Amino acid sequence: MTKLDWVTRDIQELKNAGRYVPIRSLQSSQGAWVTIDGKRILNLCSNNYLGFANNPEVKKAAIDAIEKYGVGAGAVRSIAGTSEVHNRLEKKVASFKHMEACLSFQGGLLANSGTLPVLVGKDDIVFSEELNHASIIDGLRLSSSKRVVYRHLDTEDLRKQLKEHRKEGIRALIVTDGVFSMDGDIAPLPEIAELGIEHDAMVYVDDAHGEGVLGDHGRGIVNHFNLAGKVDIEMGTFSKAIGSMGGFVAGSSDLVDLLKQRARPFLFSSALNPGDAAAVLKSIELMEKDDTPIRMLWENAARLKKGLQDAGFDTGRSKTPITPVMTTDEKKTVELSKMLYQDEGLLASPIVYPTVAQGTARIRLMPSALHSAEDIKYAVDALRHSGARLGLL
Ligand SMILES: *Cc1c(COP(=O)(O)O)cnc(C)c1O
């Protein structure tokens, strides 16, 4: 017996329950095809929606910034870690989003967990959507605020909860994912924004899967719904469509000013590397200039959904390129993903409980602008063969 025997026991328990996730490593850059274990595999798992993770111009911007500023920021933002690249990036994001100001973070997770505790505290109340991302839940836990969870996409439930509980907090906040990562459905943000105004509650949207995907030139969900000025805080990530690393919060100049004084990841964790900041800046410039990759992404998404539906699969309620293939049975879903990888050379992630509710297991496919029509057909054929073998069709 040692003090750490429990670690071994926990791992064994995860394995017994079929919930232990083995970690694959890539031997190539991100792209439509990747190399794993020396094999070329069609990749329908990455959030690299627009292909910026390996875009030559984006890489060049990072390399140039590394030449000029080095690889590390050297300190937290408030001491000596703020580079002029951070400032340029934040100005660019604010103007791209049509918001007054922006603050960048080292990741989307840190943007949420750092900002939410500044917005609300123990005397305040938060109305949080049922399927919100883990980083929102973490941020709310750190805030010690009172929490009410409202039902997924259900503005009637939100209205009811606001009526019942709004007065329990001095300040109130409604927080929601913009695009839900497991289903690809979209928050009813116009109604949520109205409810925020009606009940004097700040509105915060996490647009991690909406940027580069929704709105004019990928400006995101607020632009998609024409809600400029009605959503108080837009949070996002630089690690998905933007292709690099980092996160941000956009809002009023005063809010950003306050975050610089109080957000713990800004004050207590070293700044985003200048090379990453420069890469992000370049990606946004490319998005502003040309929306061809966004149109290609949506074309591929439509092609993929149609192919799967024609083959007899249920692709759920997605309104975005995120494409769930509803397989429902947990064991068969894990088996299907294995079969797709080993026999068909297709990387497609199985999503099972507890990530999604029991009985709603699925394979989640993430098409990108980089995939060709042949790639999409290859994926549909692979799913058709393997699905038939497992009796799912
Ligand atoms: C991915 C994601 C995040 C975290 O972003 P990172 O930059 O990867 O830390 C936060 N919120 C949502 C909804 C996400 O999908």
Ligand as a Chemical Component Dictionary entry (heavy atoms), coordinates in Angstrom:
data_LIG
# 
_chem_comp.id                   LIG 
_chem_comp.type                 NON-POLYMER 
_chem_comp.pdbx_formal_charge   0 
_chem_comp.three_letter_code    LIG 
# 
loop_
_chem_comp_atom.comp_id 
_chem_comp_atom.atom_id 
_chem_comp_atom.alt_atom_id 
_chem_comp_atom.type_symbol 
_chem_comp_atom.charge 
_chem_comp_atom.model_Cartn_x 
_chem_comp_atom.model_Cartn_y 
_chem_comp_atom.model_Cartn_z 
_chem_comp_atom.pdbx_ordinal 
LIG C1 C1 C 0 -13.205 25.131 -26.884 1  
LIG C2 C2 C 0 -14.095 25.931 -26.054 2  
LIG C3 C3 C 0 -13.588 26.741 -25.025 3  
LIG C4 C4 C 0 -12.130 26.734 -24.627 4  
LIG O1 O1 O 0 -11.320 27.374 -25.552 5  
LIG P1 P1 P 0 -9.760  27.103 -25.551 6  
LIG O2 O2 O 0 -9.200  28.266 -26.269 7  
LIG O3 O3 O 0 -9.531  25.804 -26.239 8  
LIG O4 O4 O 0 -9.320  27.068 -24.121 9  
LIG C5 C5 C 0 -14.473 27.522 -24.307 10 
LIG N1 N1 N 0 -15.798 27.509 -24.587 11 
LIG C6 C6 C 0 -16.322 26.736 -25.554 12 
LIG C7 C7 C 0 -17.787 26.759 -25.812 13 
LIG C8 C8 C 0 -15.490 25.917 -26.318 14 
LIG O5 O5 O 0 -16.014 25.143 -27.259 15 
# 
loop_
_chem_comp_bond.comp_id 
_chem_comp_bond.atom_id_1 
_chem_comp_bond.atom_id_2 
_chem_comp_bond.value_order 
_chem_comp_bond.pdbx_ordinal 
LIG C1 C2 SING 1  
LIG C2 C3 SING 2  
LIG C2 C8 DOUB 3  
LIG C3 C4 SING 4  
LIG C3 C5 DOUB 5  
LIG C4 O1 SING 6  
LIG O1 P1 SING 7  
LIG P1 O2 DOUB 8  
LIG P1 O3 SING 9  
LIG P1 O4 SING 10 
LIG C5 N1 SING 11 
LIG N1 C6 DOUB 12 
LIG C6 C7 SING 13 
LIG C6 C8 SING 14 
LIG C8 O5 SING 15 
# 
